[in-house]
Amino acid sequence: MKKIGVFLIILLILGGFIYISSMNSKVEPLGRLGFVKLANPDMYPGHPHSEALAGYAQQRGSKCILVVHMAGGSGYRHYDEGNVTILSLAFIDTKANMASTGIDWADVLSTFIFGIPEDRYRYRADGIEFNSYDEAMNHIYKIAEKKGQEGPIPMVWHGTVKRGSPHLNPGCGFPLYVHISWNECGRIATYYYIIKGMLFPYLNLPYRNYELQHASELQYYYVNDMLNYE
């Protein structure tokens, strides 16, 4: 009984610390959006993932939601899905091979322990490239304010995986989710939001079963340009 009591006390202390460190955050980290791409482009009105995003925002009474990506060829412009504004932000990693779909586990471990150096990333949103984290996030916050956002902006990472297991690979945008959580909520809270975020789509994504059961097929279709709208 003593061990259980100590464990509960530790949980309460950690929970209180996470709550206090996150209470002034301008974002609310939710977790991973999807496992694989269902159609391309995927951040587009009417896309299943876009509709899921709007649903997550509405559940929280939010007028905006932020999805973060690893930068590709898109300008990552914001748009409206019904009454919700979908905000997008992508990172450009100046120290890594952006074309690789594999996982650099040494880099993952270093990031997990020390965080991401401020000068490592550049950012893109609404067709604009930003050299600093503050510039990029200020841009996001200004758009959210214009849209009438009140309180923290819910945030997900895109999460789609082009090749390999979506169970093992956290997918597109995960490092930026970690980076923003670290800056906005602190280190300990970020560890919590990583664990919570990994579980999030298994518990909330309406298309999880379809995506996971057909992952290899959908990945093949995507890399061979068979999921394009046009």
C-alpha positions in Angstrom: 0.0 0.0 0.0 2.9 2.4 0.8 4.3 1.9 -2.7 1.0 2.6 -4.3 0.6 5.7 -2.1 4.1 7.0 -3.1 3.3 6.3 -6.7 0.1 8.3 -6.5 1.8 11.2 -4.8 4.5 11.3 -7.6 1.7 11.2 -10.2 -0.1 14.1 -8.5 3.1 16.1 -8.2 3.9 15.5 -11.9 0.4 16.3 -12.9 0.5 19.6 -10.9 3.8 20.5 -12.4 2.6 19.8 -16.0 -0.6 21.8 -15.3 1.3 24.8 -14.0 4.0 24.8 -16.7 1.3 24.6 -19.4 -1.3 27.0 -18.0 0.3 30.0 -19.8 0.9 28.2 -23.1 -0.7 29.6 -26.3 -1.0 26.0 -27.7 -2.7 22.9 -26.5 -0.7 19.9 -27.8 -3.1 17.1 -28.7 -1.0 14.6 -30.7 -0.7 12.8 -34.0 -3.3 13.5 -36.7 -3.0 10.5 -39.1 -0.9 7.4 -40.0 -0.8 7.5 -43.8 -2.0 9.8 -46.6 -5.5 9.2 -47.8 -5.4 11.8 -50.7 -3.1 14.4 -52.0 -3.1 17.3 -51.1 -4.2 16.3 -47.7 -4.6 19.7 -46.0 -7.5 20.8 -48.1 -11.2 21.5 -47.4 -13.2 18.3 -47.4 -10.3 15.9 -47.0 -11.0 13.3 -44.2 -8.0 14.5 -42.1 -9.1 18.1 -42.5 -12.6 17.3 -41.4 -11.2 15.4 -38.4 -9.1 18.4 -37.5 -12.2 20.7 -37.5 -14.0 18.2 -35.3 -11.2 18.2 -32.7 -11.3 22.0 -32.7 -15.1 22.1 -32.3 -15.0 19.6 -29.4 -12.8 22.1 -27.6 -14.7 25.2 -28.5 -11.8 26.5 -30.6 -12.0 28.6 -33.8 -8.6 27.5 -35.0 -6.4 24.4 -34.9 -2.7 24.1 -35.8 -1.2 21.2 -37.8 2.6 21.0 -38.1 4.6 19.4 -40.9 8.0 18.6 -42.2 8.4 21.1 -45.2 7.8 19.8 -48.7 6.7 21.7 -51.8 3.6 23.3 -50.2 3.3 26.9 -49.0 1.3 25.6 -45.9 -1.5 28.2 -46.2 -4.3 28.5 -43.8 -7.9 27.8 -44.9 -11.3 27.3 -43.5 -12.9 23.9 -42.9 -16.5 24.8 -42.1 -16.3 27.3 -39.1 -12.8 26.3 -38.1 -9.6 27.8 -39.5 -6.9 25.2 -40.2 -3.4 26.7 -39.5 -0.3 25.0 -40.9 3.3 25.5 -40.0 6.2 23.5 -41.5 9.9 23.2 -40.5 13.0 23.0 -42.6 15.8 21.2 -40.9 19.1 22.8 -41.8 21.1 20.0 -40.2 19.5 16.9 -41.7 18.6 15.2 -45.0 15.0 16.3 -45.6 14.5 13.8 -48.3 15.1 10.8 -46.0 12.1 8.9 -44.7 14.1 6.9 -42.2 14.7 7.6 -38.5 18.0 8.9 -37.1 17.7 7.3 -33.6 20.9 9.1 -32.4 19.3 12.4 -33.3 16.0 11.4 -31.7 17.8 10.6 -28.4 19.7 13.8 -28.5 16.5 15.8 -29.1 14.7 13.9 -26.4 17.3 14.8 -23.8 18.5 18.3 -24.9 15.7 19.7 -27.1 16.3 21.2 -30.5 18.8 24.1 -30.9 17.1 27.4 -31.8 19.2 27.9 -34.9 18.5 24.4 -36.4 15.1 25.0 -38.1 13.6 27.5 -40.5 9.9 27.6 -40.9 7.2 28.1 -43.6 3.6 29.2 -43.3 1.3 30.9 -45.8 4.0 30.9 -48.4 6.4 32.9 -46.1 9.7 31.5 -44.8 10.8 32.5 -41.3 14.3 32.3 -39.9 13.3 32.1 -36.2 10.8 30.3 -34.1 9.4 33.5 -32.6 8.8 35.0 -36.1 7.0 31.9 -37.2 4.8 31.5 -34.1 3.9 35.2 -34.0 2.6 34.8 -37.6 0.4 31.9 -36.5 -0.8 33.8 -33.4 -1.7 36.9 -35.4 -3.8 34.9 -37.8 -5.5 33.0 -34.9 -6.3 36.4 -33.2 -7.8 37.8 -36.4 -10.0 34.7 -36.6 -11.3 35.3 -33.1 -9.3 32.6 -31.3 -9.7 32.6 -27.5 -7.4 30.5 -25.4 -4.8 28.0 -26.5 -4.7 26.8 -30.1 -5.1 23.0 -30.3 -2.1 21.5 -32.1 -1.4 18.2 -33.8 1.5 16.9 -35.9 0.5 15.6 -39.3 1.9 12.1 -38.7 1.7 10.5 -42.1 4.4 8.1 -43.1 5.4 7.5 -46.8 7.2 4.2 -46.2 7.5 1.7 -43.5 5.5 1.1 -40.4 3.3 3.9 -39.1 3.4 2.3 -35.7 7.2 2.7 -35.4 7.7 6.0 -37.3 5.9 9.0 -35.7 5.7 10.6 -39.2 5.6 14.0 -40.7 5.9 17.0 -38.4 6.7 15.2 -35.1 10.0 17.1 -34.4 8.2 20.4 -34.7 5.4 19.3 -32.4 8.1 18.4 -29.9 9.9 21.7 -30.5 6.8 23.8 -30.0 5.7 21.9 -26.9 9.1 22.3 -25.4 9.1 26.0 -26.0 5.5 26.6 -24.9 5.0 24.1 -22.1 8.5 23.1 -20.8 10.5 19.9 -20.9 8.6 17.7 -18.4 5.2 18.6 -19.9 6.6 17.8 -23.4 7.4 14.2 -22.4 3.8 13.9 -21.3 2.5 15.4 -24.5 4.7 13.0 -26.6 3.2 9.9 -24.8 -0.3 11.3 -24.9 0.2 12.4 -28.5 1.3 8.9 -29.7 -1.9 7.4 -28.3 -4.1 10.2 -29.6 -5.0 8.8 -33.1 -5.6 5.3 -31.8 -8.2 6.7 -29.5 -9.7 9.5 -31.6 -9.0 9.2 -35.4 -12.2 8.0 -37.1 -10.2 6.4 -40.0 -7.5 4.7 -37.8 -8.6 1.1 -38.7 -8.8 1.8 -42.4 -5.4 3.6 -42.5 -3.6 0.9 -40.5 -5.2 -2.0 -42.3 -4.4 -0.5 -45.8 -1.2 1.4 -44.9 1.1 -0.4 -47.4 -1.4 0.0 -50.2 -2.0 3.7 -49.5 1.8 4.4 -49.2 2.3 2.7 -52.6 -0.5 4.8 -54.2 0.9 8.0 -52.7 4.5 7.6 -53.8 3.3 6.6 -57.3 1.0 9.7 -57.6 -2.2 7.7 -57.5 -3.8 9.6 -54.6 -3.8 13.0 -56.3 -7.1 14.8 -56.6 -6.5 15.8 -60.2 
